[in-house]
Amino acid sequence: MTITFPGETDAYRVARNALLQREVELRRTTEDVAAARRALPPGGVVPEDYVFLGADPAGAVIDVRLSELFAPGRDSLVIYNFMFPRAASDDRAGPRSGASALLPLSESPCPSCTSLLDQLDGAADHVAPRVNLAAVAKAPFDHVHTFAIERGWRRLRVLSSAHNTYNRDYHGETDDGDQMPMLNVFHRDGDVIRHFWGAELLYAPPEPGQDPRHVGTIEPLWNIFDLTPEGRLADWDEQLEYDDRSQ
């Protein structure tokens, strides 16, 4: 198959056709990896029914067990570890307004995680008919709940793991207590909940000059950048707010 666009040169078409073959190979590899992931043997049984803190429809604090995150007929659960508090070395600006702006910078949310959750909040309604989705943060519940409201997250369930060991047990927290942007998938089989898959690429050494890209396949932001001549830009990072949207 060959298509052309107005004004393109022969050199462009030769290079583009070669790139297209690599894109076909990448698509094939992506499908092969997804099939291998689905074929994984059963993972480990979850050691306890972790109790998180959430909010009822009126905003009151309630206990939410891991098992209660599985809706009837939906046996897969995806949980993202939201770095709230952020990494100690992260000096990007914190929230500018609302109660979250009063937090010390070291206790404020990670802008990169916030960017991802902004995107997942938009996808949550489309995910919900088939898969359970939640984000958990180690910050106190009132910090987590307040920030979610201020950020406008209306579809994504965000919980506090302040009083359990979930983050530590599932590699969303280091031995020193630093939070990590880990993604885990669990599967329910009858009364048993097992770990199915984790984004272990987060802990694999990245290529020089690259991010871990452990959740890169689900994040529109960076994939859009990858389509452009400028690419990801090594000196650009997500922010909680942008003063100049042309930048």
N, C-alpha and C positions, 0 to 999 in steps of 0.2 A: 504494500500500500504506500502510495506517495501522494502527499498533498503539498501545495505551495501557498505562500502568502504574498500579497502585493509587494513588489519591489525587492524581494529577497535575491541574493546573489547565488551563483552556483556553489561558491565556497560555503555559504551558510547552509544550503540544502544538503551538501555532502556531510558536513559536521552534524547537522540536525538528524539526519537519517541514522548516523552512527550512534548518536545519543539515544534515539528512539529504541534501538535494539537493546541498549543497556537498561532503559526504562521497562521494557518488556521483561527482561531478565529479573529486574528488581521486583516487578509485580509477581512474577512466578515464585521468586524466593519468599516474598511476603506471604503468599498463600501457603507455601510449603511450611513455613515457620508456624503459621496459625494452625495448620492441621496437626503439626507435631505438638503444639501446646495443648490442643484439645485431646490429644491421645496420651497425655501424661498419666502415669499410674495414680491411684488415689494418694492424696497428700496426707499430712499428719492431722490427727483429730485435734480440734481446738481444745486446749487444756481446761478452760473454764468459760462460763457464760458471762463474759465481761459486762460490767455495768457502767454505762456512760451516763452523762447528764445531758438532757435535751429539754425541749419546751413543748408543752401541750398547745392546742390551738389558741388558748387565751394568753399564752406567754409564760405560764407558770413552770417552774423547774420540776422536771420529772426524771425518774430513773428509766433508762432505756437499755435493755439487755441486748447483747449481740444477736441472740436468737429472735428478738422482736424486730430486727431490721429486715428479716425475710418476710415479704408479703406472701399471702396464699398464692400458690401456683408459680412463684418465682424463686428458683432455688439457687441462683447465683447472686453474690453480694460483692460489690467493688467498693473498697475503702481507700481513700487517699489520706495520707498523713500531712496535715496542714501545719507548716512551720510557724507556729504562734505559741510561744515567742520565736522570733527570727534567730538566725545565726548571730553569734556574738560579734563577728567581724563585719556584719552587714550595716553599712552606714548610710544607706539610701533613706530618703526622707520618709517619716512616718505619716499617719493620717493628719490632714490639715484641719479637719472640723469634726464636731461631734464629740461624744464622750471618749472615743478611741484616741483622739488627739491629745488627751491628758495623760496617756500612758507614757512611761519612760521609753525611749527608743528601743532599749534592749528587751522590753516586754511587748513590743508592738508586732504586728503581723508581717510576715515576709511578703514583699511586693511580687516576687516571682510566683509564689504559691497563690497569692491573691489573683494574679492574672489567670492562672490555670483555672481556679474556681469560678472566676467570672465566666470563663468559656464553658465550664461544665454546668453552671447554672442554666445557661441557655440550652444545653443539650438534655438536661435532666428530664423534661417532660417526654422527650422522644425515647429516652432510655427506659423510663419507668414501666411501660407495658411488658418488658421482657426481663429487665435486670434491676436489682436493688442497688442504689448508689448512695454513698454517704462520705462525708469528710469528717475527720476527727482532729482535734487540736488539744495540746496539753494545757493550754491556758485555762484559767478559771471560767466556769460556764458563763458568768455575766459578761466577761470580756468577749468571749466567742459569740454569744448571742447578740450582744450589742453591735459588734462589728458586722455581723451578717446582715442585720437590719439596716445599718448605715450604708452598707455596700449595695443593698438592694437585691440580695439573694432571696428569691421567693420560692424557688423550685427545689433547690439543693438542700438536703438535710445536713446540717453541721452540728456536731456534738462535741462535748468536752470529755477528754480522757484523763482529766486531772487526778482522778481518784482510783485509777486502775493501772495495770502494767501492760496494757495492750501495746502501746508504742514501743516499749522496750522489748517485749516478746517477739514482735513482728518487724523489728529492724527499722522502726520509725524514730528511734532514739538511740544515741550512742551510750556507751558505758559512763561517760561523763555527764550525761543528761542533755546533751545537745540534740535538738530536733532535726529530723531528716525527712526529705520529701518522698517517702516511700509509698508505693501503690501495691495493694494486696487484693487478691480475689479469693473468696471462700465459696464453698459449695455445700448445700444441704442435701443429705441423702437420708430420707426418713427423719429420725430423731438425731442423727449424727451430723455435725458440722465439721468439715475438713478444710484445711488450707489447700487451695488449688494451685495458685501461682503468685509469685511476687516479682516485682521489677528489680531483680538482682543486678541488672546492668548498672544500677546506681552505684554498686560497690565494685564493679569491674574497672580496672584502670582504663581511662579514656584515651583516645588518640591525642597526640600533642596538639594543643590549641583548640580542642573540642570539649563541649560539655558532655556529661554522661549520656544524655538523650534517652534516659530510661523510660520516659513517658512521651517521647517525641512523636510517636506514631498517632497519639490521640490529641495532640495539641495543635489547633489550627494556626495559632500565631506564628510559630517558628516554621511550620510547613509553608505558610504563605511567603515568608521571607526567603525560604530556600528557592522559590520560583523566580526570584528577581536577580538582576545582575549584581546588586549590592550584597545579596546573601544575608547571613545572620548578623554580621558586624561584631567583631570581637570586643569592641568597646561600648556596646549598647546593652542595657539591661532594662527589664520591666520596672515601672514605677507605679506607685499607688495613684498618682495623678500626673498629667502632662500639661505643661504650660503652653507649649507650641505644638499643635497636632500636625504641623507640616514637617516636623523633625522626625 
